Amino acid sequence: MYSRNRLCITAKEQAQIRRFRIVLAGAGLGSVIAECALRLGFEDITIIDGDTVELSNLNRQNYTRADIGKPKAQALAQRLQSINPQARLTACCQYIDAGNMAQLIENADVVINAIDFTSDAPFLLDRLCTELGITALHPYNFGWAACVFAVGKWSKNLSHLSENYRGFELTFARFVAKELQKQNRPAEWINELIEQYAGEPEQLPPPQLPIASWQVAGVCTDILYRLATGKEIKMFPEFYFQTIRY
């Protein structure tokens, strides 16, 4: 199945990838990441999400109309299994919280923290991963751009930016825009989008496009490959940022 990975990935690396244990916390944006990782050769994926598929998910998440109403974790696991029946896939149709997260991630090599900021769960998961020495990846869909940062045992984590989950997406977006400016990589459209979002009359989820979902999937999968094969990665407050628009 992975013969076209040749020259880019060695046989030894392919074996390392196959054994690498991924816990995907959040199967929204995480649904696209999971398929990209599976197609590269990651075959041990635990999917955790208590949501069901909705029509509004279909513009950017890895589901179809036939999945509407189904638990996201189950629908995603079925899709991935249809691609690679040999993959070791576990679907946990529940929300991750303080009471269950230790058990759910205890055997992970990496955790993808793609939980929505509707509670303090992303912060709690981040801290637990740090305590256990598990690298956590945080993917973000910026509409026209992908952003990913990694938290590890010796790095700063989410609480470095804020300890309040309300409006955290806006806090993080402003941090990224400021850092890009420092790096002489200004993206004016990001600043415009941030201010437009901040000025909306009611608090809504941030705008997201399919373009960034697929960009995030590629960036995350490259980081997963690097982690699985013992290569260095950037750690927060450094981050990965990729866009097709400047």
N, C-alpha and C positions, 0 to 999 in steps of 0.2 A: 504493500500500500504506500510505502514511503520512498519508493525508488527514485522519485523525482527530487528528493531532498539531497541527492548525491552531490558531492563537491562542496555544498554549503554546510552539511552536517555529516560528521563522520559516523561510522557504525557504532563506535564506543559512545559518542554523544547521543545517538538515537536510543541506545539502551538506557542511558542515564535519564533521558527525557521520559521514556516509557514508565520508569519506576517512580518518578517524581510525583509526590502527592499534593494535589491542589485542593484547597477548600474555597469554594466560591460562595461568599456571603452576599447575596443579592443577585437575582437572576433577571434584572432589567438590562442595564448596560452590560452586566456580566454575561448575558446570554450570547452576545456577539463575541466576546472575549473567549468564552468557553469553546465555541466552534472553531475559532482560529487556532486555539491551543491544541484541540483534538486533532485537527487536520495536520498540524506539524508533527504530532506523535505523542502528545501527552495523553495517557490512557487511564489515569487514576484521578478522577474528579468527583468531589462531593459538592452537591448543589443545595444551598439552603435558602429558602424563600417561602414566606407564608402568603404571598399575593397570588391572585389569579390573573390570567391574561385579559386585558381590556382592549377595546378598539383603538384607544388613543396610544397604545403601546406600539402599534404596527408601523408607525413612521420611522422607527429607529431601533426596535428590538427584534430579536431573532425568532419571531412567531408568525403564524398565519391566521387567517380568519377562522380556520377549523379549530384553532387552539383557544378561541375566546371562551372564557368561563372555566377553563381548566387551570389547575394549580401550575404556576410557572415552573417550579422545580420538576414536576412530573413531565410536563410538555417538553421542556428542554432536554431532560434525560432521554426521553423517547426519540427525540430528533437526533441527538448525538449517537445513541445506540444504533439508529438506522444507518449512520455513516460508518461506524466502526463497531460491529457486534462484539468484538473482543475486549472493548474498553470496560474498565471497572468503574461504573457510574452508580452513585448513590444519590437519591433524591430525598431531601428532608423538607416536607411541606409544612414548615413552621417558621415563625419569625425567630431570629436569633436575638437573645437578650441576656441580661446578667445571670439568669438562672440556668441557662443551658450552654452558653458559649464555650466554657472550659471543656466540656465533654465533646462538643462538636468539632473543636479544632485541635484536640490533644495530639493527634497523629499526623498533623499537617506538616509539610515541608515549607509551604507558603500559603498565605491567606490573601485572597482578593477581597478587599473591604469595599464593596460596592453597595452598601446599605444607604437608603435614603436618609436624609437628615430631618426625620420627623420625630426623633427621640435622641437620647444620648447614647444609643447603642453603638454608633461608629466610634465614639470616643472610648467607650468601655472595651470594645474589641481591640482597638489600637493599643491600649495600655496592657491588655492581657497578652497580646502578641509580643510586646516588648518584654514583659516579664518572663515569658516562655522562650524567648530568643528566636521567635518565628518572624520572618520578614513579612510585612503586610504591604500590599500594593493598593494604592488609591487611584482609581481611574475617574476622569472627569470629561464630560462631553461639553465643549464650549461652542457647539453649533458648527462653526467652520474650523474648529481646531480640537486637537486631542491633548490632554494633559495627564500625566501620571507621575505620582511621587511615591517613593518607597520609604517605609519606616522600619528600622531595625533596632537591635538591642542598644546600640551606641548612638543612635540618631535622635533628633527631636521628633515629636509627634504632633498630632492634630491640635492638641491643647496649646502648642506654641503660638498658634494663630488666634484661637478663641476656645473657650470652654462652653460656649453657648451654641447649641445646635440650631437655634432659630436664626435664620438668615446666614447660616454658615457658608452656603454656596456663594453669596455675594462677598463675604469676607475673603474667601479663598480666591475668587476671581480678581479682586482688587490687589491681593498679594501678588498673584501671577503677573498682572499687568505692570505693577511697579517693578518687579524683578526683571521683566523683559526690557523695560526702559533702561535699567541699570546696565544690561548686557548689550545695549545698542541694538536691540531687536524690537523696536516699537511696533505695535500693531494697533493703529488708531481705531479700527473697527471694534476691537475688544472694549476699549474705553467707551465708545459710543453705545455698545450693547449693554455694558454694565450700567450706565446711567439711565438708559431706557428701561431696563429691568427694575432698577431701584425706584424709578418714577412711576411704576404701575400703581394704580389706585388700590389694588388689593394684593395680598401676598400670594403669589402663584408659584408653582414649580418653575425652575429656570427653563428657557427655551432650549431645545436640543434638536439636532438634525442627524440624519443617518450618516452623513459624511464623516462626522466626528466619531460616531460609534465604531465605524470600520477602521478609522485611523487609530483610535484607542486600542482596538483589538490587536492591531499590528504591533503597536508600541509595547503593550503588555506582554504579548507573546514573545517578543524579543527579550524582554527582561526576564521572563520565565525561563527561556532557553539559557540565558546567562547564569541565572541562579542554579539551574539544574546541572550545569556543566562547570561550575566553580569559577566563573568569570566575575570580574568586578562590575558593580552597577553604581549609579548615582544614588545617594541617600539624601533625604530631606534635611535641610531646606533646599538643596538642589532638586531639580525636577526635569522631567522629559516633556518637551512641548513640540508639537508638530502641527503645521497648518499649511493649507494650500492658498491662503489669502494673506496679503500684507498690505 
